[in-house]
Amino acid sequence: MLASERQTIIYNMVRRDGAVRTSDLKSILKVSEMTIRRDMEDLEFRKLVQRVRGGAVAVGNTAGNMPFAIQSGIHLAKKLDIARTAAELVHDGMRIAVDGSSTGLESARLLKSFKDITLVTNNISLLWEFRNLPAIQVVILGGEIASDGNSIDGSFAIENAFQLFPDIFFFSCAGFDADNITTATPIAVEIRKILLRNSKKNVLLADSSKFGNKGFVRLFDWSNVNVLITNPSLSEQARDSILGNAPHLEIILAESSTAPNKG
């Protein structure tokens, strides 16, 4: 098969589905990962797709419309920095709520060394991650599997969320600005609002690329958010604009683990 034929197939799949995985393309096209990578590089150069970790997405696609496996690879280094910083807020014996986001998943993964932790979530991926850890109790919100393939939603999950009162709620979003925090789809919006009201401390995990983005659905304003963990590239002007509406908010900048030591 010629490169132009492969690239046409890749482009049409991305147009149809919004995203495509490299592993799927290897099986469909019967070529090596290196060949697929070169094809996607060419398509990206021509501004026909956008490469992400694990595959490619349609140009201009928002993270909330991507398959969870591909969404998880976007800005992964920043997510890991934010996750490490979030774990510093946790201590043994706490009850931690985590939403269905990929950043929430990375944060929860770093809690495995803690003792006597109760983890409350509607994030299906966390069930597998914590299946053999007796020191951590996982409470999954029963309900329906949402269209992202990773979140649990629906009336049963909402009813269960009302009964829970975590010490910390870690959640993410599609976009935020000085006024509002938004998400790309209506998935589990009500669950996040309930956990926000019930938790002692609410921590937004969002890298700076999300500042100024406006998702389709408003989650909430800053009034009940206690901490924003983001990366240092969020400008001082952006931080000041948020603090102008939320003077109570603590903004923590998650330094990169690969950053050179200072001093």
MIBA-898877 format. One record per residue (C-alpha): x, y, z; residue in three letters. Coordinates in steps of 0.5 Angstrom, whole numbers, plus 2048, in hexadecimal, padded with zeros to 3 digits. Example, Ala and Ser with C-alpha at 12.3 -4.5 7.8 and 13.67 -1.06 7.14 Angstrom:
2
8197F7810ALA;81B7FE80ESER;
END
This chain:
263
800800800MET;8038077FELEU;80480C803ALA;7FF811800SER;7F980B801GLU;7FB80A808ARG;7FB81180AGLN;7F4812806THR;7F180C80BILE;7F480F811ILE;7F181680FTYR;7EA81380EASN;7EA80F814MET;7EC815818VAL;7E7819815ARG;7E2814816ARG;7E381281DASP;7E7819820GLY;7ED815822ALA;7F180E820VAL;7F680A824ARG;7FD808821THR;7FC801824SER;7F5800820ASP;7F980381ALEU;7FE7FE81ALYS;7F97F881ASER;7F57FB814ILE;7FA7FE810LEU;7FF7F8811LYS;8057FC812VAL;80A7FE817SER;80980381DGLU;80F807819MET;80B808813THR;80580A816ILE;80980F81AARG;80C812813ARG;805812810ASP;802816816MET;80881B816GLU;80681C80FASP;7FF81D810LEU;800822816GLU;805826811PHE;80082780DARG;7FB829812LYS;7F6823811LEU;7F7820818VAL;7FA82181FGLN;7FF81C822ARG;7FE81A829VAL;80181582DARG;7FE80E82BGLY;7FB811824GLY;7F8817821ALA;7F281B821VAL;7EE82081DALA;7F182781DVAL;7ED82B822GLY;7EA825825ASN;7E982682DTHR;7EC821832ALA;7E5820834GLY;7E381D82EASN;7E981882DMET;7E981182FPRO;7EC811836PHE;7F280D834ALA;7F4812830ILE;7F2818834GLN;7F681583ASER;7FD816835GLY;7FB81D834ILE;800822838HIS;80281C83CLEU;80881F83FALA;804825842LYS;7FF820845LYS;80581C848LEU;80782284BASP;80182484EILE;7FF81D850ALA;80681D855ARG;804824858THR;7FD822859ALA;7FF81B85DALA;803820862GLU;7FC822864LEU;7FA81B866VAL;7FC81786DHIS;7FA81186FASP;7F380F872GLY;7F081486DMET;7EA814869ARG;7EB816862ILE;7E781785CALA;7E9817855VAL;7E581984FASP;7E5815848GLY;7EB819845SER;7F1817842SER;7F581C847THR;7F181984DGLY;7F381284BLEU;7FB81484BGLU;7FA817852SER;7F6811854ALA;7FC80D852ARG;801810857LEU;7FC80E85DLEU;7FE80785DLYS;804808862SER;7FF80B867PHE;7FB80786DLYS;7F480786FASP;7F280B869ILE;7EB80B866THR;7EA80C85FLEU;7E380F85CVAL;7E380F855THR;7DF80E84FASN;7E580D84BASN;7E5806848ILE;7EC806847SER;7EE80684ELEU;7EA80084FLEU;7F07FC84CTRP;7F580084FGLU;7F37FF856PHE;7F17F8855ARG;7F77F485AASN;7F87FA85FLEU;7F47F8865PRO;7F77FE869ALA;7F2802864ILE;7EB802864GLN;7E880385EVAL;7E080685DVAL;7DE806856ILE;7D880A855LEU;7D3805852GLY;7CF80784CGLY;7D0807844GLU;7D6807840ILE;7D680E83CALA;7D880F835SER;7DF811837ASP;7E080A839GLY;7E380B83FASN;7DE80F844SER;7D880C847ILE;7D2811847ASP;7CB811848GLY;7C581184DSER;7C880B852PHE;7CF80E852ALA;7CC815853ILE;7C8812859GLU;7CF80F85CASN;7D381585BALA;7CE819860PHE;7D0814866GLN;7D7815865LEU;7DB81A869PHE;7E381A867PRO;7E881E86AASP;7EB820863ILE;7E882085CPHE;7ED820856PHE;7EA822850PHE;7EB825849SER;7E8829843CYS;7E882A83CALA;7E983283DGLY;7EA837842PHE;7EA83F843ASP;7E9844848ALA;7E2843849ASP;7E083C847ASN;7E2835847ILE;7E0831841THR;7E082A83ETHR;7DF827837ALA;7D9823838THR;7D382283DPRO;7D681B83FILE;7D681B847ALA;7D5822848VAL;7D082184DGLU;7D481C851ILE;7DA821851ARG;7D6827854LYS;7D3822859ILE;7DA82085BLEU;7DC82785BLEU;7D7829860ARG;7D8823865ASN;7E0823865SER;7E482786ALYS;7E9829865LYS;7E882A85DASN;7EE82A859VAL;7EE82B852LEU;7F482884ELEU;7F582C847ALA;7FB82D843ASP;7FC834840SER;7FA832839SER;7F283283BLYS;7F283983EPHE;7EE83D839GLY;7EB837836ASN;7E3837837LYS;7E0830837GLY;7D982F835PHE;7D682E83CVAL;7D7832842ARG;7D982E848LEU;7DA83484DPHE;7DD83A84FASP;7E383B854TRP;7DF83C85ASER;7DF83585DASN;7E683385AVAL;7EC83485FASN;7F283285BVAL;7F4832854LEU;7FA82E852ILE;7FD83084BTHR;804831848ASN;808837848PRO;807839841SER;80083C844LEU;802843843SER;802848849GLU;7FC84C846GLN;7F8846845ALA;7F984484CARG;7F784B84FASP;7F184B84ASER;7EF84584EILE;7F1847855LEU;7ED84E853GLY;7E684A854ASN;7E9844859ALA;7EE84885EPRO;7ED842862HIS;7F083D85DLEU;7F783A85EGLU;7FA839857ILE;800834857ILE;805833852LEU;80782C850ALA;80E82D84EGLU;811828849SER;81582284CSER;81A823846THR;81B82A848ALA;82282C84APRO;82482D851ASN;824834853LYS;829837858GLY;
END
